[in-house]
Amino acid sequence: MTFKEVIESLPKQTISVRNQKINEIAAACRVDPSAVYNWLAGRTKVRPIYRSIIAQQLGKPESELFPE
């Protein structure tokens, strides 16, 4: 599952679960949550320095989340 797919797979009935995870990722990366939304929408690319942090936060391999 890619980064976007993992976030989209979070429970849909509670948007706050997704928002909470996005806020956690933003805090771990020390970026604004809007940066994470931009990554998910494909407006900006996730820098390599943040990829490992995101992988750790989601408990998934970096190569799976960002298959380029």
PDBQT receptor file of N, H, CA, C and O in Angstrom, charges set to zero:
ATOM      1  N   MET A   1       0.832  -1.190   0.000  1.00  0.00    +0.000 N 
ATOM      2  CA  MET A   1       0.000   0.000   0.000  1.00  0.00    +0.000 C 
ATOM      3  C   MET A   1       0.870   1.245   0.000  1.00  0.00    +0.000 C 
ATOM      4  O   MET A   1       1.838   1.338   0.755  1.00  0.00    +0.000 OA
ATOM      5  N   THR A   2       0.525   2.183  -0.837  1.00  0.00    +0.000 N 
ATOM      6  H   THR A   2      -0.261   2.107  -1.450  1.00  0.00    +0.000 HD
ATOM      7  CA  THR A   2       1.278   3.438  -0.864  1.00  0.00    +0.000 C 
ATOM      8  C   THR A   2       0.863   4.306   0.318  1.00  0.00    +0.000 C 
ATOM      9  O   THR A   2      -0.109   4.013   1.013  1.00  0.00    +0.000 OA
ATOM     10  N   PHE A   3       1.614   5.372   0.531  1.00  0.00    +0.000 N 
ATOM     11  H   PHE A   3       2.404   5.611  -0.034  1.00  0.00    +0.000 HD
ATOM     12  CA  PHE A   3       1.326   6.321   1.603  1.00  0.00    +0.000 C 
ATOM     13  C   PHE A   3      -0.120   6.806   1.518  1.00  0.00    +0.000 C 
ATOM     14  O   PHE A   3      -0.842   6.793   2.515  1.00  0.00    +0.000 OA
ATOM     15  N   LYS A   4      -0.538   7.230   0.335  1.00  0.00    +0.000 N 
ATOM     16  H   LYS A   4       0.048   7.240  -0.475  1.00  0.00    +0.000 HD
ATOM     17  CA  LYS A   4      -1.901   7.722   0.142  1.00  0.00    +0.000 C 
ATOM     18  C   LYS A   4      -2.929   6.628   0.431  1.00  0.00    +0.000 C 
ATOM     19  O   LYS A   4      -3.947   6.892   1.070  1.00  0.00    +0.000 OA
ATOM     20  N   GLU A   5      -2.676   5.414  -0.027  1.00  0.00    +0.000 N 
ATOM     21  H   GLU A   5      -1.848   5.199  -0.547  1.00  0.00    +0.000 HD
ATOM     22  CA  GLU A   5      -3.605   4.311   0.187  1.00  0.00    +0.000 C 
ATOM     23  C   GLU A   5      -3.745   3.972   1.674  1.00  0.00    +0.000 C 
ATOM     24  O   GLU A   5      -4.841   3.657   2.139  1.00  0.00    +0.000 OA
ATOM     25  N   VAL A   6      -2.654   4.037   2.408  1.00  0.00    +0.000 N 
ATOM     26  H   VAL A   6      -1.764   4.293   2.031  1.00  0.00    +0.000 HD
ATOM     27  CA  VAL A   6      -2.711   3.754   3.842  1.00  0.00    +0.000 C 
ATOM     28  C   VAL A   6      -3.600   4.780   4.532  1.00  0.00    +0.000 C 
ATOM     29  O   VAL A   6      -4.463   4.416   5.331  1.00  0.00    +0.000 OA
ATOM     30  N   ILE A   7      -3.397   6.054   4.233  1.00  0.00    +0.000 N 
ATOM     31  H   ILE A   7      -2.696   6.350   3.585  1.00  0.00    +0.000 HD
ATOM     32  CA  ILE A   7      -4.207   7.103   4.859  1.00  0.00    +0.000 C 
ATOM     33  C   ILE A   7      -5.669   6.962   4.448  1.00  0.00    +0.000 C 
ATOM     34  O   ILE A   7      -6.566   7.105   5.279  1.00  0.00    +0.000 OA
ATOM     35  N   GLU A   8      -5.911   6.683   3.173  1.00  0.00    +0.000 N 
ATOM     36  H   GLU A   8      -5.183   6.567   2.497  1.00  0.00    +0.000 HD
ATOM     37  CA  GLU A   8      -7.293   6.528   2.708  1.00  0.00    +0.000 C 
ATOM     38  C   GLU A   8      -7.969   5.291   3.290  1.00  0.00    +0.000 C 
ATOM     39  O   GLU A   8      -9.197   5.224   3.334  1.00  0.00    +0.000 OA
ATOM     40  N   SER A   9      -7.188   4.319   3.735  1.00  0.00    +0.000 N 
ATOM     41  H   SER A   9      -6.190   4.374   3.699  1.00  0.00    +0.000 HD
ATOM     42  CA  SER A   9      -7.770   3.101   4.294  1.00  0.00    +0.000 C 
ATOM     43  C   SER A   9      -8.189   3.259   5.755  1.00  0.00    +0.000 C 
ATOM     44  O   SER A   9      -8.847   2.381   6.312  1.00  0.00    +0.000 OA
ATOM     45  N   LEU A  10      -7.812   4.365   6.369  1.00  0.00    +0.000 N 
ATOM     46  H   LEU A  10      -7.277   5.078   5.917  1.00  0.00    +0.000 HD
ATOM     47  CA  LEU A  10      -8.224   4.601   7.757  1.00  0.00    +0.000 C 
ATOM     48  C   LEU A  10      -9.744   4.740   7.797  1.00  0.00    +0.000 C 
ATOM     49  O   LEU A  10     -10.352   5.126   6.798  1.00  0.00    +0.000 OA
ATOM     50  N   PRO A  11     -10.363   4.436   8.926  1.00  0.00    +0.000 N 
ATOM     51  CA  PRO A  11     -11.824   4.443   9.012  1.00  0.00    +0.000 C 
ATOM     52  C   PRO A  11     -12.457   5.723   8.456  1.00  0.00    +0.000 C 
ATOM     53  O   PRO A  11     -12.098   6.836   8.842  1.00  0.00    +0.000 OA
ATOM     54  N   LYS A  12     -13.402   5.531   7.547  1.00  0.00    +0.000 N 
ATOM     55  H   LYS A  12     -13.694   4.628   7.233  1.00  0.00    +0.000 HD
ATOM     56  CA  LYS A  12     -14.048   6.674   6.901  1.00  0.00    +0.000 C 
ATOM     57  C   LYS A  12     -15.137   7.295   7.756  1.00  0.00    +0.000 C 
ATOM     58  O   LYS A  12     -15.477   8.465   7.580  1.00  0.00    +0.000 OA
ATOM     59  N   GLN A  13     -15.682   6.525   8.673  1.00  0.00    +0.000 N 
ATOM     60  H   GLN A  13     -15.406   5.575   8.816  1.00  0.00    +0.000 HD
ATOM     61  CA  GLN A  13     -16.768   7.058   9.495  1.00  0.00    +0.000 C 
ATOM     62  C   GLN A  13     -16.282   8.140  10.453  1.00  0.00    +0.000 C 
ATOM     63  O   GLN A  13     -17.069   8.962  10.923  1.00  0.00    +0.000 OA
ATOM     64  N   THR A  14     -15.012   8.136  10.734  1.00  0.00    +0.000 N 
ATOM     65  H   THR A  14     -14.372   7.468  10.352  1.00  0.00    +0.000 HD
ATOM     66  CA  THR A  14     -14.477   9.155  11.634  1.00  0.00    +0.000 C 
ATOM     67  C   THR A  14     -13.307   9.856  10.967  1.00  0.00    +0.000 C 
ATOM     68  O   THR A  14     -12.174   9.375  10.998  1.00  0.00    +0.000 OA
ATOM     69  N   ILE A  15     -13.593  10.976  10.377  1.00  0.00    +0.000 N 
ATOM     70  H   ILE A  15     -14.513  11.367  10.352  1.00  0.00    +0.000 HD
ATOM     71  CA  ILE A  15     -12.560  11.762   9.715  1.00  0.00    +0.000 C 
ATOM     72  C   ILE A  15     -11.466  12.147  10.709  1.00  0.00    +0.000 C 
ATOM     73  O   ILE A  15     -10.309  12.328  10.329  1.00  0.00    +0.000 OA
ATOM     74  N   SER A  16     -11.834  12.271  11.971  1.00  0.00    +0.000 N 
ATOM     75  H   SER A  16     -12.774  12.124  12.280  1.00  0.00    +0.000 HD
ATOM     76  CA  SER A  16     -10.852  12.679  12.969  1.00  0.00    +0.000 C 
ATOM     77  C   SER A  16      -9.704  11.675  13.099  1.00  0.00    +0.000 C 
ATOM     78  O   SER A  16      -8.597  12.061  13.474  1.00  0.00    +0.000 OA
ATOM     79  N   VAL A  17      -9.944  10.400  12.798  1.00  0.00    +0.000 N 
ATOM     80  H   VAL A  17     -10.844  10.087  12.493  1.00  0.00    +0.000 HD
ATOM     81  CA  VAL A  17      -8.878   9.397  12.842  1.00  0.00    +0.000 C 
ATOM     82  C   VAL A  17      -7.831   9.736  11.777  1.00  0.00    +0.000 C 
ATOM     83  O   VAL A  17      -6.629   9.705  12.041  1.00  0.00    +0.000 OA
ATOM     84  N   ARG A  18      -8.301  10.056  10.581  1.00  0.00    +0.000 N 
ATOM     85  H   ARG A  18      -9.277  10.082  10.366  1.00  0.00    +0.000 HD
ATOM     86  CA  ARG A  18      -7.390  10.443   9.506  1.00  0.00    +0.000 C 
ATOM     87  C   ARG A  18      -6.656  11.735   9.861  1.00  0.00    +0.000 C 
ATOM     88  O   ARG A  18      -5.437  11.834   9.718  1.00  0.00    +0.000 OA
ATOM     89  N   ASN A  19      -7.418  12.716  10.325  1.00  0.00    +0.000 N 
ATOM     90  H   ASN A  19      -8.408  12.635  10.441  1.00  0.00    +0.000 HD
ATOM     91  CA  ASN A  19      -6.810  13.997  10.685  1.00  0.00    +0.000 C 
ATOM     92  C   ASN A  19      -5.776  13.824  11.788  1.00  0.00    +0.000 C 
ATOM     93  O   ASN A  19      -4.723  14.461  11.766  1.00  0.00    +0.000 OA
ATOM     94  N   GLN A  20      -6.075  12.971  12.741  1.00  0.00    +0.000 N 
ATOM     95  H   GLN A  20      -6.931  12.454  12.759  1.00  0.00    +0.000 HD
ATOM     96  CA  GLN A  20      -5.143  12.722  13.837  1.00  0.00    +0.000 C 
ATOM     97  C   GLN A  20      -3.848  12.112  13.299  1.00  0.00    +0.000 C 
ATOM     98  O   GLN A  20      -2.759  12.529  13.692  1.00  0.00    +0.000 OA
ATOM     99  N   LYS A  21      -3.959  11.135  12.411  1.00  0.00    +0.000 N 
ATOM    100  H   LYS A  21      -4.844  10.796  12.093  1.00  0.00    +0.000 HD
ATOM    101  CA  LYS A  21      -2.770  10.494  11.837  1.00  0.00    +0.000 C 
ATOM    102  C   LYS A  21      -1.982  11.506  11.003  1.00  0.00    +0.000 C 
ATOM    103  O   LYS A  21      -0.753  11.534  11.067  1.00  0.00    +0.000 OA
ATOM    104  N   ILE A  22      -2.669  12.326  10.231  1.00  0.00    +0.000 N 
ATOM    105  H   ILE A  22      -3.668  12.303  10.178  1.00  0.00    +0.000 HD
ATOM    106  CA  ILE A  22      -2.001  13.356   9.437  1.00  0.00    +0.000 C 
ATOM    107  C   ILE A  22      -1.285  14.347  10.350  1.00  0.00    +0.000 C 
ATOM    108  O   ILE A  22      -0.160  14.755  10.061  1.00  0.00    +0.000 OA
ATOM    109  N   ASN A  23      -1.922  14.731  11.436  1.00  0.00    +0.000 N 
ATOM    110  H   ASN A  23      -2.836  14.399  11.671  1.00  0.00    +0.000 HD
ATOM    111  CA  ASN A  23      -1.282  15.643  12.391  1.00  0.00    +0.000 C 
ATOM    112  C   ASN A  23      -0.078  14.994  13.058  1.00  0.00    +0.000 C 
ATOM    113  O   ASN A  23       0.928  15.662  13.297  1.00  0.00    +0.000 OA
ATOM    114  N   GLU A  24      -0.163  13.698  13.361  1.00  0.00    +0.000 N 
ATOM    115  H   GLU A  24      -0.980  13.155  13.166  1.00  0.00    +0.000 HD
ATOM    116  CA  GLU A  24       0.969  12.973  13.954  1.00  0.00    +0.000 C 
ATOM    117  C   GLU A  24       2.146  12.919  12.981  1.00  0.00    +0.000 C 
ATOM    118  O   GLU A  24       3.295  13.120  13.374  1.00  0.00    +0.000 OA
ATOM    119  N   ILE A  25       1.855  12.650  11.726  1.00  0.00    +0.000 N 
ATOM    120  H   ILE A  25       0.921  12.487  11.406  1.00  0.00    +0.000 HD
ATOM    121  CA  ILE A  25       2.909  12.610  10.713  1.00  0.00    +0.000 C 
ATOM    122  C   ILE A  25       3.535  13.989  10.556  1.00  0.00    +0.000 C 
ATOM    123  O   ILE A  25       4.758  14.113  10.477  1.00  0.00    +0.000 OA
ATOM    124  N   ALA A  26       2.704  15.025  10.510  1.00  0.00    +0.000 N 
ATOM    125  H   ALA A  26       1.711  14.925  10.574  1.00  0.00    +0.000 HD
ATOM    126  CA  ALA A  26       3.207  16.389  10.383  1.00  0.00    +0.000 C 
ATOM    127  C   ALA A  26       4.111  16.746  11.564  1.00  0.00    +0.000 C 
ATOM    128  O   ALA A  26       5.171  17.343  11.378  1.00  0.00    +0.000 OA
ATOM    129  N   ALA A  27       3.695  16.384  12.764  1.00  0.00    +0.000 N 
ATOM    130  H   ALA A  27       2.834  15.900  12.915  1.00  0.00    +0.000 HD
ATOM    131  CA  ALA A  27       4.495  16.684  13.955  1.00  0.00    +0.000 C 
ATOM    132  C   ALA A  27       5.823  15.932  13.923  1.00  0.00    +0.000 C 
ATOM    133  O   ALA A  27       6.865  16.496  14.254  1.00  0.00    +0.000 OA
ATOM    134  N   ALA A  28       5.787  14.668  13.526  1.00  0.00    +0.000 N 
ATOM    135  H   ALA A  28       4.940  14.210  13.257  1.00  0.00    +0.000 HD
ATOM    136  CA  ALA A  28       7.010  13.871  13.472  1.00  0.00    +0.000 C 
ATOM    137  C   ALA A  28       7.985  14.422  12.430  1.00  0.00    +0.000 C 
ATOM    138  O   ALA A  28       9.200  14.377  12.620  1.00  0.00    +0.000 OA
ATOM    139  N   CYS A  29       7.438  14.941  11.327  1.00  0.00    +0.000 N 
ATOM    140  H   CYS A  29       6.450  14.977  11.173  1.00  0.00    +0.000 HD
ATOM    141  CA  CYS A  29       8.269  15.508  10.268  1.00  0.00    +0.000 C 
ATOM    142  C   CYS A  29       8.600  16.980  10.522  1.00  0.00    +0.000 C 
ATOM    143  O   CYS A  29       9.418  17.576   9.821  1.00  0.00    +0.000 OA
ATOM    144  N   ARG A  30       7.960  17.545  11.520  1.00  0.00    +0.000 N 
ATOM    145  H   ARG A  30       7.295  17.061  12.089  1.00  0.00    +0.000 HD
ATOM    146  CA  ARG A  30       8.132  18.971  11.851  1.00  0.00    +0.000 C 
ATOM    147  C   ARG A  30       7.760  19.873  10.679  1.00  0.00    +0.000 C 
ATOM    148  O   ARG A  30       8.485  20.796  10.307  1.00  0.00    +0.000 OA
ATOM    149  N   VAL A  31       6.582  19.555  10.111  1.00  0.00    +0.000 N 
ATOM    150  H   VAL A  31       5.994  18.805  10.414  1.00  0.00    +0.000 HD
ATOM    151  CA  VAL A  31       6.016  20.365   9.032  1.00  0.00    +0.000 C 
ATOM    152  C   VAL A  31       4.574  20.689   9.391  1.00  0.00    +0.000 C 
ATOM    153  O   VAL A  31       4.003  20.101  10.310  1.00  0.00    +0.000 OA
ATOM    154  N   ASP A  32       4.003  21.612   8.670  1.00  0.00    +0.000 N 
ATOM    155  H   ASP A  32       4.466  22.089   7.924  1.00  0.00    +0.000 HD
ATOM    156  CA  ASP A  32       2.606  21.958   8.861  1.00  0.00    +0.000 C 
ATOM    157  C   ASP A  32       1.732  20.839   8.279  1.00  0.00    +0.000 C 
ATOM    158  O   ASP A  32       2.105  20.232   7.274  1.00  0.00    +0.000 OA
ATOM    159  N   PRO A  33       0.589  20.561   8.887  1.00  0.00    +0.000 N 
ATOM    160  CA  PRO A  33      -0.296  19.529   8.328  1.00  0.00    +0.000 C 
ATOM    161  C   PRO A  33      -0.656  19.774   6.858  1.00  0.00    +0.000 C 
ATOM    162  O   PRO A  33      -0.915  18.825   6.118  1.00  0.00    +0.000 OA
ATOM    163  N   SER A  34      -0.671  21.029   6.437  1.00  0.00    +0.000 N 
ATOM    164  H   SER A  34      -0.461  21.800   7.037  1.00  0.00    +0.000 HD
ATOM    165  CA  SER A  34      -0.992  21.309   5.027  1.00  0.00    +0.000 C 
ATOM    166  C   SER A  34       0.043  20.683   4.095  1.00  0.00    +0.000 C 
ATOM    167  O   SER A  34      -0.287  20.333   2.961  1.00  0.00    +0.000 OA
ATOM    168  N   ALA A  35       1.285  20.535   4.551  1.00  0.00    +0.000 N 
ATOM    169  H   ALA A  35       1.553  20.819   5.471  1.00  0.00    +0.000 HD
ATOM    170  CA  ALA A  35       2.311  19.874   3.738  1.00  0.00    +0.000 C 
ATOM    171  C   ALA A  35       1.943  18.411   3.514  1.00  0.00    +0.000 C 
ATOM    172  O   ALA A  35       2.114  17.886   2.414  1.00  0.00    +0.000 OA
ATOM    173  N   VAL A  36       1.438  17.752   4.559  1.00  0.00    +0.000 N 
ATOM    174  H   VAL A  36       1.299  18.179   5.453  1.00  0.00    +0.000 HD
ATOM    175  CA  VAL A  36       1.046  16.344   4.437  1.00  0.00    +0.000 C 
ATOM    176  C   VAL A  36      -0.139  16.222   3.482  1.00  0.00    +0.000 C 
ATOM    177  O   VAL A  36      -0.176  15.306   2.660  1.00  0.00    +0.000 OA
ATOM    178  N   TYR A  37      -1.104  17.131   3.582  1.00  0.00    +0.000 N 
ATOM    179  H   TYR A  37      -1.074  17.875   4.249  1.00  0.00    +0.000 HD
ATOM    180  CA  TYR A  37      -2.235  17.118   2.647  1.00  0.00    +0.000 C 
ATOM    181  C   TYR A  37      -1.749  17.315   1.210  1.00  0.00    +0.000 C 
ATOM    182  O   TYR A  37      -2.262  16.678   0.290  1.00  0.00    +0.000 OA
ATOM    183  N   ASN A  38      -0.764  18.193   1.014  1.00  0.00    +0.000 N 
ATOM    184  H   ASN A  38      -0.347  18.710   1.761  1.00  0.00    +0.000 HD
ATOM    185  CA  ASN A  38      -0.211  18.403  -0.327  1.00  0.00    +0.000 C 
ATOM    186  C   ASN A  38       0.491  17.151  -0.840  1.00  0.00    +0.000 C 
ATOM    187  O   ASN A  38       0.389  16.830  -2.024  1.00  0.00    +0.000 OA
ATOM    188  N   TRP A  39       1.204  16.438   0.035  1.00  0.00    +0.000 N 
ATOM    189  H   TRP A  39       1.287  16.699   0.997  1.00  0.00    +0.000 HD
ATOM    190  CA  TRP A  39       1.841  15.180  -0.360  1.00  0.00    +0.000 C 
ATOM    191  C   TRP A  39       0.778  14.177  -0.802  1.00  0.00    +0.000 C 
ATOM    192  O   TRP A  39       0.921  13.519  -1.833  1.00  0.00    +0.000 OA
ATOM    193  N   LEU A  40      -0.282  14.068  -0.013  1.00  0.00    +0.000 N 
ATOM    194  H   LEU A  40      -0.398  14.602   0.825  1.00  0.00    +0.000 HD
ATOM    195  CA  LEU A  40      -1.334  13.097  -0.313  1.00  0.00    +0.000 C 
ATOM    196  C   LEU A  40      -2.069  13.430  -1.608  1.00  0.00    +0.000 C 
ATOM    197  O   LEU A  40      -2.476  12.530  -2.343  1.00  0.00    +0.000 OA
ATOM    198  N   ALA A  41      -2.237  14.718  -1.886  1.00  0.00    +0.000 N 
ATOM    199  H   ALA A  41      -1.906  15.448  -1.289  1.00  0.00    +0.000 HD
ATOM    200  CA  ALA A  41      -2.941  15.142  -3.101  1.00  0.00    +0.000 C 
ATOM    201  C   ALA A  41      -2.037  15.098  -4.323  1.00  0.00    +0.000 C 
ATOM    202  O   ALA A  41      -2.506  15.261  -5.450  1.00  0.00    +0.000 OA
ATOM    203  N   GLY A  42      -0.739  14.879  -4.108  1.00  0.00    +0.000 N 
ATOM    204  H   GLY A  42      -0.358  14.747  -3.193  1.00  0.00    +0.000 HD
ATOM    205  CA  GLY A  42       0.194  14.831  -5.223  1.00  0.00    +0.000 C 
ATOM    206  C   GLY A  42       0.639  16.190  -5.717  1.00  0.00    +0.000 C 
ATOM    207  O   GLY A  42       1.258  16.301  -6.776  1.00  0.00    +0.000 OA
ATOM    208  N   ARG A  43       0.325  17.229  -4.952  1.00  0.00    +0.000 N 
ATOM    209  H   ARG A  43      -0.178  17.139  -4.092  1.00  0.00    +0.000 HD
ATOM    210  CA  ARG A  43       0.732  18.588  -5.351  1.00  0.00    +0.000 C 
ATOM    211  C   ARG A  43       2.222  18.817  -5.140  1.00  0.00    +0.000 C 
ATOM    212  O   ARG A  43       2.848  19.586  -5.870  1.00  0.00    +0.000 OA
ATOM    213  N   THR A  44       2.788  18.148  -4.139  1.00  0.00    +0.000 N 
ATOM    214  H   THR A  44       2.280  17.524  -3.546  1.00  0.00    +0.000 HD
ATOM    215  CA  THR A  44       4.224  18.213  -3.890  1.00  0.00    +0.000 C 
ATOM    216  C   THR A  44       4.724  16.812  -3.597  1.00  0.00    +0.000 C 
ATOM    217  O   THR A  44       3.964  15.945  -3.163  1.00  0.00    +0.000 OA
ATOM    218  N   LYS A  45       6.013  16.598  -3.839  1.00  0.00    +0.000 N 
ATOM    219  H   LYS A  45       6.630  17.302  -4.191  1.00  0.00    +0.000 HD
ATOM    220  CA  LYS A  45       6.615  15.291  -3.578  1.00  0.00    +0.000 C 
ATOM    221  C   LYS A  45       7.157  15.254  -2.155  1.00  0.00    +0.000 C 
ATOM    222  O   LYS A  45       7.602  16.265  -1.613  1.00  0.00    +0.000 OA
ATOM    223  N   VAL A  46       7.109  14.077  -1.571  1.00  0.00    +0.000 N 
ATOM    224  H   VAL A  46       6.748  13.255  -2.012  1.00  0.00    +0.000 HD
ATOM    225  CA  VAL A  46       7.657  13.879  -0.229  1.00  0.00    +0.000 C 
ATOM    226  C   VAL A  46       9.177  13.794  -0.353  1.00  0.00    +0.000 C 
ATOM    227  O   VAL A  46       9.700  12.955  -1.087  1.00  0.00    +0.000 OA
ATOM    228  N   ARG A  47       9.869  14.650   0.356  1.00  0.00    +0.000 N 
ATOM    229  H   ARG A  47       9.444  15.332   0.952  1.00  0.00    +0.000 HD
ATOM    230  CA  ARG A  47      11.331  14.625   0.333  1.00  0.00    +0.000 C 
ATOM    231  C   ARG A  47      11.826  13.331   0.971  1.00  0.00    +0.000 C 
ATOM    232  O   ARG A  47      11.196  12.801   1.886  1.00  0.00    +0.000 OA
ATOM    233  N   PRO A  48      12.962  12.826   0.482  1.00  0.00    +0.000 N 
ATOM    234  CA  PRO A  48      13.501  11.576   1.030  1.00  0.00    +0.000 C 
ATOM    235  C   PRO A  48      13.704  11.608   2.550  1.00  0.00    +0.000 C 
ATOM    236  O   PRO A  48      13.537  10.584   3.212  1.00  0.00    +0.000 OA
ATOM    237  N   ILE A  49      14.053  12.740   3.095  1.00  0.00    +0.000 N 
ATOM    238  H   ILE A  49      14.189  13.572   2.557  1.00  0.00    +0.000 HD
ATOM    239  CA  ILE A  49      14.283  12.838   4.540  1.00  0.00    +0.000 C 
ATOM    240  C   ILE A  49      13.008  12.527   5.334  1.00  0.00    +0.000 C 
ATOM    241  O   ILE A  49      13.080  12.004   6.446  1.00  0.00    +0.000 OA
ATOM    242  N   TYR A  50      11.852  12.847   4.765  1.00  0.00    +0.000 N 
ATOM    243  H   TYR A  50      11.793  13.272   3.862  1.00  0.00    +0.000 HD
ATOM    244  CA  TYR A  50      10.584  12.608   5.457  1.00  0.00    +0.000 C 
ATOM    245  C   TYR A  50      10.043  11.201   5.232  1.00  0.00    +0.000 C 
ATOM    246  O   TYR A  50       9.244  10.708   6.029  1.00  0.00    +0.000 OA
ATOM    247  N   ARG A  51      10.470  10.559   4.160  1.00  0.00    +0.000 N 
ATOM    248  H   ARG A  51      11.119  10.960   3.513  1.00  0.00    +0.000 HD
ATOM    249  CA  ARG A  51       9.932   9.235   3.833  1.00  0.00    +0.000 C 
ATOM    250  C   ARG A  51      10.182   8.216   4.934  1.00  0.00    +0.000 C 
ATOM    251  O   ARG A  51       9.296   7.433   5.276  1.00  0.00    +0.000 OA
ATOM    252  N   SER A  52      11.375   8.226   5.482  1.00  0.00    +0.000 N 
ATOM    253  H   SER A  52      12.095   8.862   5.204  1.00  0.00    +0.000 HD
ATOM    254  CA  SER A  52      11.677   7.252   6.543  1.00  0.00    +0.000 C 
ATOM    255  C   SER A  52      10.879   7.559   7.805  1.00  0.00    +0.000 C 
ATOM    256  O   SER A  52      10.478   6.642   8.521  1.00  0.00    +0.000 OA
ATOM    257  N   ILE A  53      10.651   8.819   8.078  1.00  0.00    +0.000 N 
ATOM    258  H   ILE A  53      10.977   9.564   7.496  1.00  0.00    +0.000 HD
ATOM    259  CA  ILE A  53       9.852   9.204   9.247  1.00  0.00    +0.000 C 
ATOM    260  C   ILE A  53       8.415   8.727   9.067  1.00  0.00    +0.000 C 
ATOM    261  O   ILE A  53       7.817   8.181   9.995  1.00  0.00    +0.000 OA
ATOM    262  N   ILE A  54       7.866   8.931   7.882  1.00  0.00    +0.000 N 
ATOM    263  H   ILE A  54       8.351   9.375   7.129  1.00  0.00    +0.000 HD
ATOM    264  CA  ILE A  54       6.494   8.502   7.585  1.00  0.00    +0.000 C 
ATOM    265  C   ILE A  54       6.390   6.981   7.680  1.00  0.00    +0.000 C 
ATOM    266  O   ILE A  54       5.434   6.453   8.248  1.00  0.00    +0.000 OA
ATOM    267  N   ALA A  55       7.374   6.286   7.123  1.00  0.00    +0.000 N 
ATOM    268  H   ALA A  55       8.151   6.716   6.661  1.00  0.00    +0.000 HD
ATOM    269  CA  ALA A  55       7.368   4.819   7.185  1.00  0.00    +0.000 C 
ATOM    270  C   ALA A  55       7.364   4.338   8.626  1.00  0.00    +0.000 C 
ATOM    271  O   ALA A  55       6.650   3.396   8.970  1.00  0.00    +0.000 OA
ATOM    272  N   GLN A  56       8.155   4.979   9.460  1.00  0.00    +0.000 N 
ATOM    273  H   GLN A  56       8.734   5.745   9.180  1.00  0.00    +0.000 HD
ATOM    274  CA  GLN A  56       8.203   4.607  10.876  1.00  0.00    +0.000 C 
ATOM    275  C   GLN A  56       6.858   4.887  11.550  1.00  0.00    +0.000 C 
ATOM    276  O   GLN A  56       6.377   4.068  12.333  1.00  0.00    +0.000 OA
ATOM    277  N   GLN A  57       6.259   6.019  11.255  1.00  0.00    +0.000 N 
ATOM    278  H   GLN A  57       6.650   6.684  10.619  1.00  0.00    +0.000 HD
ATOM    279  CA  GLN A  57       4.976   6.382  11.857  1.00  0.00    +0.000 C 
ATOM    280  C   GLN A  57       3.868   5.408  11.464  1.00  0.00    +0.000 C 
ATOM    281  O   GLN A  57       2.989   5.103  12.270  1.00  0.00    +0.000 OA
ATOM    282  N   LEU A  58       3.913   4.923  10.229  1.00  0.00    +0.000 N 
ATOM    283  H   LEU A  58       4.627   5.170   9.574  1.00  0.00    +0.000 HD
ATOM    284  CA  LEU A  58       2.857   4.036   9.734  1.00  0.00    +0.000 C 
ATOM    285  C   LEU A  58       3.189   2.559   9.910  1.00  0.00    +0.000 C 
ATOM    286  O   LEU A  58       2.336   1.698   9.693  1.00  0.00    +0.000 OA
ATOM    287  N   GLY A  59       4.429   2.264  10.304  1.00  0.00    +0.000 N 
ATOM    288  H   GLY A  59       5.122   2.963  10.481  1.00  0.00    +0.000 HD
ATOM    289  CA  GLY A  59       4.817   0.867  10.500  1.00  0.00    +0.000 C 
ATOM    290  C   GLY A  59       4.853   0.074   9.209  1.00  0.00    +0.000 C 
ATOM    291  O   GLY A  59       4.569  -1.123   9.196  1.00  0.00    +0.000 OA
ATOM    292  N   LYS A  60       5.203   0.746   8.127  1.00  0.00    +0.000 N 
ATOM    293  H   LYS A  60       5.434   1.719   8.138  1.00  0.00    +0.000 HD
ATOM    294  CA  LYS A  60       5.266   0.107   6.806  1.00  0.00    +0.000 C 
ATOM    295  C   LYS A  60       6.639   0.382   6.201  1.00  0.00    +0.000 C 
ATOM    296  O   LYS A  60       7.273   1.381   6.538  1.00  0.00    +0.000 OA
ATOM    297  N   PRO A  61       7.105  -0.499   5.306  1.00  0.00    +0.000 N 
ATOM    298  CA  PRO A  61       8.381  -0.259   4.649  1.00  0.00    +0.000 C 
ATOM    299  C   PRO A  61       8.317   0.969   3.742  1.00  0.00    +0.000 C 
ATOM    300  O   PRO A  61       7.323   1.199   3.054  1.00  0.00    +0.000 OA
ATOM    301  N   GLU A  62       9.378   1.739   3.756  1.00  0.00    +0.000 N 
ATOM    302  H   GLU A  62      10.185   1.553   4.315  1.00  0.00    +0.000 HD
ATOM    303  CA  GLU A  62       9.455   2.937   2.917  1.00  0.00    +0.000 C 
ATOM    304  C   GLU A  62       9.265   2.589   1.443  1.00  0.00    +0.000 C 
ATOM    305  O   GLU A  62       8.596   3.319   0.711  1.00  0.00    +0.000 OA
ATOM    306  N   SER A  63       9.847   1.484   1.011  1.00  0.00    +0.000 N 
ATOM    307  H   SER A  63      10.391   0.891   1.605  1.00  0.00    +0.000 HD
ATOM    308  CA  SER A  63       9.745   1.083  -0.390  1.00  0.00    +0.000 C 
ATOM    309  C   SER A  63       8.313   0.754  -0.801  1.00  0.00    +0.000 C 
ATOM    310  O   SER A  63       7.952   0.884  -1.970  1.00  0.00    +0.000 OA
ATOM    311  N   GLU A  64       7.512   0.334   0.148  1.00  0.00    +0.000 N 
ATOM    312  H   GLU A  64       7.806   0.229   1.098  1.00  0.00    +0.000 HD
ATOM    313  CA  GLU A  64       6.102   0.037  -0.133  1.00  0.00    +0.000 C 
ATOM    314  C   GLU A  64       5.286   1.327  -0.204  1.00  0.00    +0.000 C 
ATOM    315  O   GLU A  64       4.415   1.471  -1.062  1.00  0.00    +0.000 OA
ATOM    316  N   LEU A  65       5.572   2.253   0.694  1.00  0.00    +0.000 N 
ATOM    317  H   LEU A  65       6.280   2.136   1.390  1.00  0.00    +0.000 HD
ATOM    318  CA  LEU A  65       4.820   3.506   0.736  1.00  0.00    +0.000 C 
ATOM    319  C   LEU A  65       5.143   4.428  -0.429  1.00  0.00    +0.000 C 
ATOM    320  O   LEU A  65       4.285   5.172  -0.904  1.00  0.00    +0.000 OA
ATOM    321  N   PHE A  66       6.385   4.371  -0.881  1.00  0.00    +0.000 N 
ATOM    322  H   PHE A  66       7.081   3.766  -0.494  1.00  0.00    +0.000 HD
ATOM    323  CA  PHE A  66       6.841   5.273  -1.934  1.00  0.00    +0.000 C 
ATOM    324  C   PHE A  66       7.518   4.489  -3.058  1.00  0.00    +0.000 C 
ATOM    325  O   PHE A  66       8.735   4.568  -3.223  1.00  0.00    +0.000 OA
ATOM    326  N   PRO A  67       6.733   3.732  -3.834  1.00  0.00    +0.000 N 
ATOM    327  CA  PRO A  67       7.298   2.905  -4.901  1.00  0.00    +0.000 C 
ATOM    328  C   PRO A  67       7.582   3.712  -6.171  1.00  0.00    +0.000 C 
ATOM    329  O   PRO A  67       6.728   3.809  -7.053  1.00  0.00    +0.000 OA
ATOM    330  N   GLU A  68       8.745   4.271  -6.256  1.00  0.00    +0.000 N 
ATOM    331  H   GLU A  68       9.438   4.192  -5.539  1.00  0.00    +0.000 HD
ATOM    332  CA  GLU A  68       9.019   5.097  -7.442  1.00  0.00    +0.000 C 
ATOM    333  C   GLU A  68       9.994   4.452  -8.311  1.00  0.00    +0.000 C 
ATOM    334  O   GLU A  68      10.348   4.999  -9.356  1.00  0.00    +0.000 OA
TER     335      GLU A  68
